[in-house]
Amino acid sequence: MDILNYKEDDLVLDEGVNDPGIFKAIILAGGPGSGKTVVARALGLASMGLRVVNSDMYFVHLMKRKGLSLKMPANEFEAREAARYASKAVTDKRLDSLINARLGVIVDSTSGDQKKTTRIIKMLKKSGYDIKVIFIEVSLEVARARNKSRSRTLPDAVVEFSWKGANKVKPVLKSLAGRANYHEIDNNKEGSPNVSGLAGTLTSWASQLNGTALQWILAVKTGQDSMKTEDINTRVMKTFQEYRV
């Protein structure tokens, strides 16, 4: 389904006791050009039933819909920032909805925003989620080179700023997730990284229900927890609507 053609009915998320990956969250972190998509594919994350939350995906769609260049020229700054704001608002709403429905999530982030990262992880923990953090490591030189080969490019200064921000928040991610749930992958070489060991670990982890999940499933099946649906945020939708035409 085209993200930009959602109706409010499509934004309703029912709790699914039989959904794979419930109460599981993976924070996929790293700077620009770290190759998160390649690593996610190598790890087989798509097979675990987790829903992707990625503001870049919405951002690119909005830029294309508004006819903005993916080369990020300076003269389109204001229009691009409006698209960025709208994409982040919709992404935040999507994450809240998935957590409310207890569905498994992959938070794809290049953000060095320590406060936001902390807020997301604490929100997931409070909701009973098991969390894994996967940080994808690349050098600044590799990040710059990969940026230049992408369809949507960033100025070198922005790449360096984002790369430094992502690496600065790395100790925070490790502390919040805990040593056993924090993993680093070196993705400086071209091609798919050898992550077969971690892939097997994650597949097993994603299929195991924790105590909170088991209690929730029992409550839903015995009718003690009513079926939740998303409370549509009309202000977010109003902001998003202007980009649909």
N, C-alpha and C positions, 0 to 999 in steps of 0.2 A: 504493500500500500504506500502511495506517495505521502510522505510526511506532511507536505504542505496542503494536502486535501483532507485532513482530518475533519470530521464533524464531531460535535460534542458527544454524540453517542459512541464514537470510536475511542474516546478518551476515558470511557468507563472501564475500570479494571476490576473484575471479580476475583475474589480469593479462590485459589485453586489448590486444594489439599493434595491433588494428584500431580501437580506441576513438578517437573524435575528441577532441582537446584533451589528449592525454597529455603529461605533463611541462610543463603550463601551470598557472599559479596567478594568480588575481586577488584582491588584498586590497581589499575594498570597505569603505572606512572613512568615518567621520563620526559626529557626535553624534546623540543622539535627535532624531527629527523632521527629519532631513536628507533623507529621501525616497529611501533607497537602493533600495527596491523599484521606485519609479517610474523612477529612473535606470537600473537594471539592465534594465528592460523597454525603455527607449528605446535602450539600447546593443545590445539583441538578445543578451544574454549567454546566454540559454537555448538558443540555436541553436548554441552553440559546443561542446556536449557536456561542459560542466563541471558537477561536482556541487557543490551548495550545502552549506556547513557553517555552521550558524546556531543558536546555543544558544537564542536567543529563541523559535524555532519549537518546540523541545522544551519549553521553559519554559512557554509558553502552553498546550500540550497537557496537560502535567502539572498545571497549575493548574486547568484545566477538569475533568480527570479526578478531582481531589481536591475539586472543588466550591468552589474558592477564587475570590474576587472579583477581576476584572481591574482594579478601581479601586484595588487595593493598599492596603486599610485596615490601620491599625497593629495591630489586634488579631489579624491573621493573619500577623504577621511571621515567627514561628518556622516555621510550616508552609510559608510561601512560600519561606523561605531553604532549607529542606530540598529543596523542588522545584527551586530554582535550582542547588543543589549537584549534584543528580542530573542535571539537564540539561547542566551543564558537563562532568560526568564522561563522559556518553554522547557529547557533542559532541567532546571530546578524543579519545575512542576512535575515533570515526568518521573524524576527520581523519587520525589515525595509519594507519588501515586504507586510506584512499584514497591516501595517500602511498606506503605499502608496495606498493600495486598500480599505482603510477605514473599514476593517473587524474587528469584535470584537476579543479581545485577552485576554487570561489569562497568565500573566507572572508569572511563578512558580519559585520562587527564594529563595535560602538559603543565598544569598550573603549579606555580611556586607560591601560591597563596596559602600560607601556613594556617591562618585562621579558618579558611574555608575547608581545607583538608581535614583539620581537626574536627570541625563541626560535622562533616559528613561521616567520618569514622565513629564519632561518639553517638551520632543519631542511629547508625547501623547497629552498634553494640547495644544501645538502649532498647532497640526493637528485637533483640535476641539473635542477631545475625552472627554467624561464623565469618571471619574476615581473613582474606589473604591479600598481602601487598606484593606486587611484582614490579620491581624497578628495573627498567631497561637502560643499561649503561652504554653511552657512546661518548667519544671525545668531542670537544667543541669543533675540531677540524672536520670530523665526519658529519656532524650535525649541519655545518655550513655547506658542505659538499652536497649532501642529500637535499637540503632545502633548495638549492639551485636547480636540481633535477625535477622538482615537483611542479605540478600545474599551478598550485597556489604558493607563491613564494613570499618570503618575508625579508625585510631589510636585514643585513648582517647584524646591525646593532640590536634589532629585536630578537634575532636568533640567540645572540650571546646573552642578552638579558634574560630570556626565557630559560636558556640552558643553565645559567648560574642560579636562577630561582628554583628550578626543579632539583638541582643538586643540593641546594641549601636546605630544602625541606626534607631531604632523604633521611637524616637522623630522626626527624619527627615521625616520619612514617614507620621507621623501624621501632621506635619506642611505643607508638600507639598500637601497632599490630602485634608486637612481641617477637622475640627472636625466632621462634619456631614457625611463625606465620609470615615472615618477611623473606623474600627471595630476590636476588639480583641476577640479571642475565646480561652478559657481555655481548653486545650486538654490533661491534665495530666492523666485523668482517661482512662482506657482501654474501648474499644467499641466506638460506634458512638456517638459524642456529640449531645446534644439537641440544634439544631440551627434552629428550624422550623420558628421562628419569623424572623430571618435574611434571611432565604431562601425565604420567601414570599416577603420581602422587595427587595431583589436582582432581583427576577423574574419580579416584577412590574417595577423596575428601568431599567432593560435590554430591556424592550419592549417599552419604551418611547423615542422618538426621540428628540434630542435637536435642537435648531435653526440652528446650523451649518449643521447638518445632513439633515434637511429639505431643506435648500438652495442647498446643494450638490446634493440631489436627483432631485430637480427641474432642476438644471443645466445639469445634465446627461440626463434627459429625453427630454430636449429641445435642446440637442446637443451642448450646450455651453462648456461642459467639455468633452474632448475626452476620449475614453477608454484607461486607462493606463495598461501597462503590465510591468512585472518585468524586469529590466535591469540586466541580469545575470552577476554576478561578476565572471569572469573566473579565477581570481587568487584564490578565495575561493574554487571554484570547483576543481581546480588543486590540491590544498592542500588536499581536501576531497577525491579525486579519489584514492589516494594511499592506502586508508583504505578499498576500495571496494573489493579488491582481497584477 
